[in-house]
Amino acid sequence: MQKRVVIAGGGTGGHLYPGIALAKALKRHDMDIEISFVGTQKGIEAKVLPREGFELKTILSAGLLGKKRLSRWMSWVKLPMGTAQSMCFLLKKQPGLVVGVGGYASGPLVLSAWILRIPILIHEQNSIPGLTNTWLGKIANKVAVSFKGSAKFFRKDKVEVTGNMIREEICQPREAYTKDPDSPFRVLVLGGSQGAHSINIAMVEALQSLKDNQEAIHITHQTGERDFQAVKSEYESYGFSHDVRPFIDDMAEQYRQASLVICRAGATTLAEVTACGKVSVLIPYPHAAHNHQEKNARVLNSANAGELVLDKDLSGPRIAQSILHAIEDPQRMEEMGKNSYQLGNRDATEKVRDLCMELLKDANQNSGQTGKMKKDFVLSCF
């Protein structure tokens, strides 16, 4: 059996980290499996994957949705170029499986895999699939979805409801996330891997309203690169206990310590929050495709596992109010934490891994189908 897997996607942490979780699960069960990633130079994968010890092949690719005039034309130009790069890479690697986890690089790489008759698995994180995965699902052998409601967008014989893949170190019993009652109230602020400007501004404004309680509060804040220095300066000027970073690497430890999580409502973030059983204040990104982040957030809000605050209603006093209510009502927080944990899906990565192993068994049947064409194409590329 060919023990080579190529995982395509990235751009944001929401797409990349499920892929990393899968890669580690595959390696954990079989150290002989060779894992490679395909992404773009500008995506988060270019920084994260070298630290994680995985090979990254970068290709030219860009999104089409929401682009206008020159930017949209440039995206169309990159598509055939990225596909040619993907084709060459796959012909060189000859993997037994290609996995698409979303992001700009998924399209060219998965299309190339289909042309070469390499088995394909697509993983959809969000409740409503994006344009790329909706199309790629038609040519994939299997489609794994995070939400039961997403299954209707794909062929019944292909789709499996697995949940969203998250890192193993986050999938711990709830007792592992129980806080010391004598420790400070710890707020974890996440705007996504690139930060969120509106959340950054609101948190800085909230510090004024929280001044009377600042001795009892510690705030860990992921700002993104753009707002890092400005936000850090504000925390220092107010004198709050803080840990402000452009990007947080030790997420499992930060979730373990957190009393309350203030975050966007991307599918991967919510999968992590509920796996830990953490209470969250959810501020959906208002421009997400199909408004899927608000739909994600309403699932937690209706289950009394999180609080929904729309971006248009976001302000410093509003965020401060949520934090103060959480501090003042520990019994409510305990109940919401239990509800959050019950929503968590901690075996999704293993379910997707099992699907991958099934598809890898088909690799030998495909290994000779492109024959001399593969060999000649490789020679023309290198």
N, C-alpha and C positions, 0 to 999 in steps of 0.2 A: 504494500500500500504506500502511495506517495505521502510522505509526512511533511509536506510543505503547505503552509496556509498564508495567503496574502489578505490583509485587512485594509480596506479602503475607507477613507473618510477623515474627518477632523474639522479644522477651522475654529471650532469652539470646544470647550470642555464637555459640553453636553453631548457632542458627537464622539469626541475622542475617548473619554474615560470608559464608556461601555466597551469600546474596542480593546482597551488595555486590560479591563477586567476579564474579557474573554481570552485574550492572549495568555494571561497568567494562569487561567483555569486550564487551558489546553496544555501548557507547559507543566503544570502541577501534576497532571495525570499521565503525561508522557514527555519526559525531558528531551526525547529525540525529535519531537516536532519542531520544525524550523518556521519561525514566524517573521513575516516582513509586513511593514506598513507602507501604504502609498498615500501621500497627502500633498500639501502645497507649502512653499517656502514661507508664505506669510501667515499660515495658520499656527495655532498654539502647538500643534504637533512638532514643529521644528525645534521648539524649546524643550518640550516635555519628554519626547521619546528617547533622545540620547541619554537623559538621566535615568530612564526606565530600562535602558539596555536593549532596546529594540532597533532594528534596522529601519531606516526611513528612506524611501524613494520619493523625491518630489517631482511633480509634474505641473504643467501649465493648466490651470482651470480656474473658473470664476463663475459666480452665480448669474442667473438671467433675471430672476424675479425682482421687480422693482427698479431695474436698471433702465436708463433712458439714453437715447441718442448714441454718443460716442462710447460710453461705458458698455452699453448693451452690444454694440458692434464688436468691441474688443473681446467681450465674453464669447461671442459666436466664433471669433477667430481662434481663440484659445481651445475651443472644444475639439476640433480635429487634431490640433497639435498635441493636446493632452491624450487623446485617444491613441495616436501613433506612439507616443512615449510609453503609454500603458501596454500597448501591444508588444513592443520590444521587451519591456521588463518581464511580462508574463512568459514570453517565449524563452527568455533566458532562464527564468526561475522554474518554469513548468510546475506550478503548484497543483496540488490535488483539490484545492478548494479556494474560492474567493469569497470574502465576507464584506458586504457593504454596510457601514454603520451610519451613513448620512454625511453630509458635507459635500463641498464642491468636487472633491476627487472621486467620489463614489461613481458618478455617471460614466466618465471615460473608462475607468478601470473595469467596472462591471460589464459595460458594453463590450469591451475587449475580451473579457472572459467568456461571454456568450458566443462571440464569433469563433473563439478557439475551443468551444464546447467544454469548458472547465466548469464543474459544478459551482453553483452560486447560492449563497444564503444572504438575505437582506434582513436587517434588524431595524424596525421602526420604533423610535422612542415615544413619539407624541400621540395624542389621542386622535388627531386628524393628520394623515400622512401628507408630507410635502409633495410637490410636483415630481421631483426626481424619483423618490421611492415609489410613488404610485405607478410611474412608468416602468421602473426597473423591476417592480414586482411581477410584471407580465412575463419577464424573461428569466426570473429567478427560479431555482428548483424548490426552495423553501423560503417562507417569509415568517419571521418571528415578530410578534407585536407585543407591546407593553400593556395595552388596554383591550379589554374584550370588545369594546365598541369599534375598535380599529379593524377588526377581522372582516367587516362587511366591504371594505375597500379592496380586498384581494380575493383571488380564487379560493374557494373553500378547501380544495384538495391540496393547496400549497401552504395555507396559513396555520400557524400554531401560536396560541396565546401563552407567552412565557413570562411576561413582566419585563422590567427594564434591568439590564445588567449593571451591577455596581461592584465596586472593589471588595474583595474578600474581607479585608481588615475592618470594613464598616459593618459587615453582616455578623454582628455579635448579639448574644442574649441581652435583653433589656437591662439586666442587672449590671452589665459592664458599663452602662451609661448612667447609672444612678449617681447623683452628685452628693458630695459631702455637704450636709445642711449648714455647716459653719463657714463654707467658702463663700466668696462674694457672688452676687448675681452676675452671671457672665452672658453677655449679649454677643452673638456671632452675626456679623453683617456680611452678606454675600451678594454681590451684584453680578454674578457670573464670572467667567474666567477673564473677561475684559473689563470688569467693573460696570457700574450703572450710575451715570451722572446724576440722575434725579434722586436716587437713593443716597448717594454721597452728600448731596446738598441738604437733603432732609435730615440726615443724621447729624451733620454739623449744626444745623439749626436747632435740633432737639437737645443739644448739650446745654443750652441756656435753661431750658425747662427742667432739666435733670440735675441742675447744680446742687440742689438741696439734698440729693440722694447720692452724690458722686462718690462718697466714701464707701458705699455698699455695692458699687457697680464696677465691673471691668468690661471693656468693649474690645473685641477683636474684629477688625474691619479690613476686608479685601476691597481695595479701591480701584484696581486696574492701574495701568501706568500713567495715564493722562492726569488723573486727579490726585495722585499719591502725595506729592509734596504739600499741596494746599491743604488736604484733609489732615495730614499728619501735624501740620503747624497749628491747626485749629484745636486738635486734641491737646497738644502741648500747652497752648495758651489758656485753656480752661482747666488744666491740671487733672484731667481724668486718668485713671489707670487704663492703659490702652496698649494694644499691639496692632499697629497699622502696617499693612503690607500691600504691595501692588498685586501679589499673587500668593495664595496659601498652598503649600505643598503637603503639609501634614493634616489633611482633612479629617482622618479618623480620630486623631487626638483632639482636634478642635470641636468636632461633634460631641466627643465624650465629655468635654468640659462645659459645653454650652448649656445655659438655662433656657435661652430663647434664641431662635434663629430668625433673622430678618433677611428676606431673600426674594429674588425673582421666582417664577413658577415654571421654570423649564422642567421637562420630564425627568431628567437625570437628577437634578437637585431634589425634586420631590421624592424620587425613589430613595435617595440617600437619607433624607430627613425622616421619612416614615420607617425605613429600616432601623434607624436608631431610636425611634419613638420620641422624637423631639417635637416640641410645640413651635409653630412657625407663624410669623406675620408675612403673608404672601403678597407681593406687589408685582403683578404680571407685567411683562414687557408689552406696552400697548400696541406695538407695531409687528408683533409676531404673526406669522402667516396663519390665516384662518382664525386669528385671535385664540390660538390653541392654549396659550399660557393661562388666560383667564378661565377657560374651560377646565384645565388641569387644577387650578386653584380652587374652583368651586366644589370639586370632589372632596377636598380636605375640609373646606369650610362647612359643607353640608353634613359632614361626619363629626363635626365639633373637634377636629384635629388641628385646625389652623384658622387664622383670622385673615380675611381678605380685605386688602386696601387697594383700590384702583389707583393707578399712577396719577390720574387727574385729581384725585383727592389727597395726594401725598403732600405732607408738610412736616416741618419740625415738630410743632405741637401735637400733631396726630400720631407720629411715631413715639414721641415721649409718653403720650397717653397710654399706648399699648404696652410699653415697657413698665410703666408705673402700675398698671392694672395687673400685670404678670407678677410683679414683686409683691403686691398687696394681697393676692389671692392664690396662695400655694396649692390649696385644695383643688381649685379649678384647673390649675396647671397640671396637677397630677392626673386628673381625669382626662384632660386633652392629650397628655402624653401617652396614656394607655390606648386611647382611640387612634392616635397616630401609629403606634406600634402594630396595632391590629391591621392597619392598612398596608403595612410594609410587606414586601415580597423579597425574601432573603435567599431564594434558591433559583432566581431567574437565570443567573449566569450558568449554573450547572445544566439547566434545561436547554439553553442555547448550545452549550458545549456538546450535549448528547446529540443534538441535531447535526452539528458539525461532524461528529464522528461517523454518523450514519452516511452523510454525503461523501466523506473521505473514502468510504468503502467503494464508492462508484468511480474513484479516480483511475483505477487500473483499466476499467472498461473504456475510458476516454483517452488513455495514454498514447495509443497508436493512431488515433483518428486524423491527426493533422500531419503526421509523418514528415515527408520531405519538405512540405510547405513550411513547417516550423523551422527546420534547419536552414533553408534558404533565406527565410525572412530574418533570422538572427544574424546571418552573415552579412546581410545588407544593412543592418542597423549598427553593427560594431566594427 
